[in-house]
Amino acid sequence: MKKRFSNLIIIDASGSMASKAEEVRGGLKELFKQIKGNTKKNPEIVTTTIVCDFSSAGDFNVIVNSNDPKDLKGSIAARYIPRAMTALYDAIGKGFNLVPKKQDGVYVNILTDGLENDSKEFKADDIKSLISKAKKKKWGITFMGTTEEATLIAQRDLGVSLGNTAVFADSKRGVKTASKMRMTSNTSYYMSVLNETLSDDNVDELMKEAEESED
């Protein structure tokens, strides 16, 4: 029986990301290559990849949502265009709702260079509840922000595990580093699903392990 795996990538596209947009696009292209490589090597896993970006309330853009690796073309990364504010909670809530049911593993990566400031549909408690339910199913939920405050809020208010948060520099180089860490943590989680070794310990330490690999 085939396993079912989903990648959910949620990227801040507020105006402050404009100076780092090219690095975000480059990171997506590398991630697509990695996912396609994994799919080719492990045809027994059906992989769905969902990439969305967001800015103000009501501005939630699905860049790709497909289980066909042929759809993961580098050219679609150009759809990422920074624009307005930061409706982070709405984006997380809407993103989670896109994940197919009955998955053997779900890897989530949330990347933002700011704090929540414009959500209208979801509150912090709503997201904390969604994340709590997802963690019980051993989803790998990772969060990367440009400040300690952002990661502390993710831990305290949203329930993201300490070992799954990371701070990246608010710069082009910082985004490149964050993209590498995302790929490393994605691979670690994917292999745990493939080898049926998912546990609370390895699911909650994905970013910690990725950071250590960068040192």
Salt bridges, closest charged atoms under 4 A:
GLU22 OE1 - ARG25 NH1 3.00
GLU23 OE1 - LYS172 NZ 3.85
GLU30 OE2 - LYS33 NZ 3.55
ASP53 OD1 - ARG83 NH2 2.66
ASP59 OD2 - ARG83 NE 2.55
ASP113 OD2 - LYS20 NZ 3.12
ASP118 OD1 - LYS120 NZ 2.87
GLU121 OE2 - LYS94 NZ 3.05
ASP157 OD1 - ARG156 NE 2.75
ASP170 OD1 - LYS20 NZ 2.69
GLU196 OE2 - LYS3 NZ 3.04
ASP200 OD1 - LYS138 NZ 3.71
GLU205 OE1 - LYS208 NZ 3.92
